Amino acid sequence: MKDKAPAIGIIGGSGLYQMEELRDATEHKIDTPFGPPSDTLVGGTLGGHQVYFLPRHGRGHRILPHEINHRANIYGLRLLNVRWIISVAAVGSLQEKYAPRDVLLPSQFYDRMSNRAAHTFFGEGIAAHIAFAEPISANLRNLLAESARSLGVTVHNGGTYVNMDGPAFSTRAESEFNRRNGFDVIAMTNLPEAKLAREAEIAFATMAMITDYDCWKVEEEPVSAQTVLSHLVANAETARRVIVDVIPRIPTEPNWPEHFALDTALVTDRKLWPKKTVEKLGPILERF
């Protein structure tokens, strides 16, 4: 992996299943110690950078949120020396001021998931506790905001993303609870990616593409797959435009705080690290 240039990863959400803008595209079928990623990764060049694209739900949208193998997805990207990830996600708005087809760049997450075990690479003899007070790379988020504004996209820089289990959408009581607590958008996939990216020392930011008002807004139709789909095509086009613009703005050297996250996270004395676990986490622990 050391001979690979630091790369940028794009995780495509609902509606964004491929990136035709990649030049000299090649497919990479990867296996990981955690199983296969959601799909074959597609690599290519864009804006002077090596970029790898992965559709979170698989091409054709075959994988439900709770079925996504997040560890395999992030590990596979790290294996290709991805050091920045832009994660595109379809989300519901919890506030009147965020309208369908707007873009929100979350700065925080609120966890309403039930399965924690699958959201860490560590264990099996090596304990690590990442700092996660600021779960999003501020540098990457601000670059995305600059690109979106330069393109005339309605963008909101900052806010809280509530991560629920799914696959069912919220009840009206849940939606109202989240809204009244001041949360901004809701969806089902990004928090595990952010946690694992931080453990893998990857700078991570989310482009939350708003498709609906969840179901708190009683004068609107409650969110359904059909209401979401009606905005996906437009949102995917917006995401592509922003990604094409932002990639040349991203540095070529990984020297942001997230790229050194494990410096203060690893707890277990290195003399006690099991060889098998060290081998399993090779791309992540390589610099140690």
Secondary structure, DSSP 8 states (H G I E B T S, - for coil): -TTS--EEEEEE-TT----TT-EEEEEE---BTTB--SS-EEEEEETTEEEEEEETTTTTT---GGG--HHHHHHHHHHTTEEEEEEEEEEEE-STTS-TT-EEE-SEEEEE-S--GGG-S-BTTB-B----SS-S-HHHHHHHHHHHHHTT--EEE--EEEEE--SS---HHHHHHHHHTT--EEESSHHHHHHHHHHTT-EEEEEEEEEE-TTT-TTS----HHHHHHHHHHHHHHHHHHHHHHGGGS-SS--SGGGGGGGGTB-S-GGG--HHHHHHTHHHHTT-
